[in-house]
Amino acid sequence: MPYRNTLRAPRRTLLTVLGIAMAISALVVVLGALDSWLGTVNESSDEQTHTAGDRLLVDLDGFYPVDSDVVRDIEGAGAVAAADVGLRLIGQLKSGGEEIDVIPQVIDFDRAMWVPTLIDPVEGDVAAGVVISVKAASDLGVRPGDRVTLRHPQRTGELAYAMVDSEMEVAALHPDPMRFATYLDAGSASLFGLEGITNFLQVSPAPGAGDEEVKRALFGRAGVASVQPVAEMRRLIEDRLEQYVGVLRLLQGMVLALALLIAFNSASISVDERAREQATMFAFGVPVRRVLGVVTTESIITGVLGTAVGIGLGYAVLDWMMTSLLAETLPELGVRAIINGGTLTTIVVLSIATVALAPVFTLRRLRRMDVPSTLRVLE
């Protein structure tokens, strides 16, 4: 009977399914956006911590020779086990009329405690080219082996610099979704006129020393501008997003309440329309729980259909937001639409359970039905 009743009123069934789908799609977009942000942060953090995940980044307050007292003082700190010098500058990548801002980092690909994961490296010497993100390659329309123009500062005197353009080969890609992350080998320091110069270090803590010990040991030293664990960004964003979880829970409750009202309205109309059928079943001794089961099953059918349509529609909207809308407003991040399995399961279970609950509110009407009056035929 529930399947037959669903097909007997196709217009009402369709409107109910669409109403539930609209509510569920809003829930999918909101929770999916949270999953997408967290997924992007986790992807970036996983790339930054795939080796030497406990390292810290030490930014200097200027440019110093790698054999200067400032660098030796950091390397000799008791809380530091090892240190790698590097350069972090500013620049632009250009290709085919497109240009994007980047932060080139110069590190030793062979000996540094951390180097980027290389995707599709070119044959030959990767260190002779530039490693850019997958997002940057997509925006520039290039791939490994293609040539790009890197606009970067170059020292022209003791304290003089000029912006110049250098043609470089894309040696490989890396998976970090942060588009600005760009890497060159230490041998490319001559490109900037900064051989033997550093402005940041990667340090690993000594055995038994944690992040706080390294911070206290380094931050008060001459030349040190900041000390930050490489995993700090992930913790910071997760803490910030946690502040909005309560609001999202409230929104989730409101959406489920809306789905409940839509399902209750449909169930109530169904009970009114099929009162004679239900009275006939009561007259033949069918218990109320069986009749309520028929109405509940019918509601579950529309709930399953509405949930399926809502998830599909919500994911399509989420994908559009992440890949089109957000790509224009925040192009530096390669955010993609992500819905975790736990989130999807929660949406399905809660939405179907909510819709299945709606017919319970018609139980009082079914119990108080006047069977003779309902079955009376007026001639």
CORQUI-V611826 format. One record per residue. RES is the residue in three letters. PSI is psi in whole degrees, -180 to 180 (none if undefined). D_FIRST is the distance of its C-alpha to the first C-alpha in whole Angstrom. Layout:
((RES;PSI;D_FIRST) (RES;PSI;D_FIRST))
//
This chain:
((MET;-42;0) (PRO;-40;4) (TYR;-39;5) (ARG;-44;5) (ASN;-35;6) (THR;-38;8) (LEU;-20;10) (ARG;-26;10) (ALA;70;13) (PRO;-35;15) (ARG;-47;18) (ARG;-39;16) (THR;-44;15) (LEU;-44;18) (LEU;-39;20) (THR;-45;18) (VAL;-44;19) (LEU;-39;22) (GLY;-46;23) (ILE;-40;22) (ALA;-40;24) (MET;-43;27) (ALA;-45;27) (ILE;-37;27) (SER;-37;29) (ALA;-39;32) (LEU;-41;31) (VAL;-42;32) (VAL;-45;35) (VAL;-52;36) (LEU;-34;36) (GLY;-36;37) (ALA;-40;40) (LEU;-45;41) (ASP;-38;40) (SER;-43;42) (TRP;-48;45) (LEU;-39;45) (GLY;-40;45) (THR;-45;47) (VAL;-42;50) (ASN;-38;49) (GLU;-44;50) (SER;-43;53) (SER;-40;54) (ASP;-39;53) (GLU;-40;55) (GLN;-17;58) (THR;16;58) (HIS;-23;57) (THR;153;61) (ALA;50;63) (GLY;-14;60) (ASP;6;63) (ARG;162;65) (LEU;150;66) (LEU;124;67) (VAL;111;71) (ASP;134;71) (LEU;161;75) (ASP;8;77) (GLY;-166;78) (PHE;130;80) (TYR;148;82) (PRO;146;83) (VAL;-19;81) (ASP;20;85) (SER;165;85) (ASP;-34;86) (VAL;-48;82) (VAL;-43;80) (ARG;-34;82) (ASP;-39;82) (ILE;-46;78) (GLU;-30;78) (GLY;1;81) (ALA;141;79) (GLY;-29;78) (ALA;-2;74) (VAL;127;74) (ALA;-40;74) (ALA;157;74) (ALA;138;74) (ASP;129;73) (VAL;155;75) (GLY;180;73) (LEU;139;73) (ARG;119;70) (LEU;-167;71) (ILE;159;69) (GLY;-175;69) (GLN;145;67) (LEU;135;65) (LYS;141;66) (SER;132;64) (GLY;35;64) (GLY;-7;64) (GLU;147;62) (GLU;142;63) (ILE;148;62) (ASP;139;63) (VAL;166;64) (ILE;92;65) (PRO;134;67) (GLN;131;68) (VAL;115;71) (ILE;163;71) (ASP;107;72) (PHE;-25;69) (ASP;-33;71) (ARG;-10;72) (ALA;149;70) (MET;-22;68) (TRP;134;65) (VAL;155;64) (PRO;153;61) (THR;129;59) (LEU;126;60) (ILE;128;57) (ASP;52;59) (PRO;146;62) (VAL;159;65) (GLU;142;67) (GLY;-146;71) (ASP;105;71) (VAL;-31;68) (ALA;-13;71) (ALA;-9;72) (GLY;-160;69) (VAL;140;67) (VAL;120;64) (ILE;167;61) (SER;160;57) (VAL;-39;54) (LYS;-43;54) (ALA;-42;57) (ALA;-39;57) (SER;-43;54) (ASP;-33;56) (LEU;-14;59) (GLY;38;58) (VAL;170;60) (ARG;168;59) (PRO;133;62) (GLY;-20;65) (ASP;163;65) (ARG;139;67) (VAL;162;67) (THR;123;69) (LEU;115;70) (ARG;125;72) (HIS;163;73) (PRO;147;76) (GLN;131;79) (ARG;129;82) (THR;-4;85) (GLY;-171;88) (GLU;-45;88) (LEU;26;86) (ALA;141;85) (TYR;155;82) (ALA;151;80) (MET;126;77) (VAL;164;77) (ASP;134;75) (SER;131;74) (GLU;129;73) (MET;156;71) (GLU;140;68) (VAL;105;65) (ALA;-30;65) (ALA;172;62) (LEU;162;59) (HIS;156;57) (PRO;0;54) (ASP;126;55) (PRO;-8;52) (MET;110;55) (ARG;-30;57) (PHE;-14;60) (ALA;115;61) (THR;140;63) (TYR;142;66) (LEU;154;69) (ASP;159;71) (ALA;-27;74) (GLY;-15;77) (SER;1;75) (ALA;-28;77) (SER;-24;80) (LEU;-31;78) (PHE;-2;78) (GLY;29;82) (LEU;40;80) (GLU;134;82) (GLY;17;82) (ILE;147;80) (THR;154;77) (ASN;3;75) (PHE;157;73) (LEU;150;72) (GLN;126;69) (VAL;145;70) (SER;139;69) (PRO;150;69) (ALA;158;72) (PRO;129;71) (GLY;-9;70) (ALA;137;70) (GLY;-174;66) (ASP;-45;66) (GLU;-39;67) (GLU;-41;71) (VAL;-41;71) (LYS;-48;70) (ARG;-34;73) (ALA;-29;75) (LEU;-32;75) (PHE;-30;74) (GLY;2;78) (ARG;155;80) (ALA;137;81) (GLY;-12;79) (VAL;122;76) (ALA;-39;74) (SER;153;70) (VAL;120;69) (GLN;129;65) (PRO;144;63) (VAL;-24;61) (ALA;4;58) (GLU;-37;58) (MET;-41;56) (ARG;-46;53) (ARG;-39;54) (LEU;-48;55) (ILE;-39;52) (GLU;-39;49) (ASP;-40;51) (ARG;-43;51) (LEU;-29;47) (GLU;-28;46) (GLN;-23;48) (TYR;-3;45) (VAL;-40;42) (GLY;-43;42) (VAL;-40;41) (LEU;-36;38) (ARG;-40;37) (LEU;-44;37) (LEU;-39;35) (GLN;-43;33) (GLY;-40;32) (MET;-42;32) (VAL;-43;29) (LEU;-36;27) (ALA;-38;27) (LEU;-44;27) (ALA;-38;23) (LEU;-43;22) (LEU;-41;23) (ILE;-46;21) (ALA;-38;18) (PHE;-42;19) (ASN;-44;19) (SER;-43;16) (ALA;-39;14) (SER;-43;17) (ILE;-40;16) (SER;-42;12) (VAL;-41;13) (ASP;-44;16) (GLU;-33;14) (ARG;30;11) (ALA;-41;14) (ARG;-38;14) (GLU;-44;11) (GLN;-38;11) (ALA;-37;15) (THR;-43;14) (MET;-40;12) (PHE;-38;15) (ALA;-30;17) (PHE;9;16) (GLY;11;17) (VAL;127;14) (PRO;160;15) (VAL;-36;15) (ARG;-31;15) (ARG;-41;11) (VAL;-43;10) (LEU;-34;12) (GLY;-38;10) (VAL;-46;7) (VAL;-39;9) (THR;-43;11) (THR;-41;9) (GLU;-41;8) (SER;-39;12) (ILE;-38;13) (ILE;-49;12) (THR;-33;14) (GLY;-42;17) (VAL;-45;17) (LEU;-45;17) (GLY;-38;20) (THR;-43;22) (ALA;-46;22) (VAL;-41;23) (GLY;-40;25) (ILE;-44;27) (GLY;-46;28) (LEU;-42;29) (GLY;-40;31) (TYR;-37;33) (ALA;-42;34) (VAL;-42;36) (LEU;-43;37) (ASP;-40;39) (TRP;-42;40) (MET;-44;42) (MET;-40;43) (THR;-23;44) (SER;-61;45) (LEU;-51;46) (LEU;-30;47) (ALA;-26;49) (GLU;-37;51) (THR;-29;52) (LEU;71;52) (PRO;-13;53) (GLU;-15;55) (LEU;135;52) (GLY;67;50) (VAL;133;47) (ARG;159;44) (ALA;122;40) (ILE;130;39) (ILE;114;36) (ASN;154;36) (GLY;-38;34) (GLY;-41;34) (THR;-44;33) (LEU;-43;30) (THR;-42;29) (THR;-43;29) (ILE;-46;28) (VAL;-49;24) (VAL;-47;24) (LEU;-41;25) (SER;-45;23) (ILE;-40;20) (ALA;-38;21) (THR;-45;22) (VAL;-38;18) (ALA;-25;16) (LEU;-25;19) (ALA;-46;18) (PRO;-19;16) (VAL;-30;18) (PHE;-10;20) (THR;2;18) (LEU;-41;18) (ARG;-41;21) (ARG;-40;20) (LEU;-41;17) (ARG;-32;20) (ARG;10;22) (MET;132;20) (ASP;97;22) (VAL;-49;20) (PRO;-44;23) (SER;-38;23) (THR;-34;20) (LEU;-11;19) (ARG;135;23) (VAL;126;23) (LEU;121;26) (GLU;none;28))
//
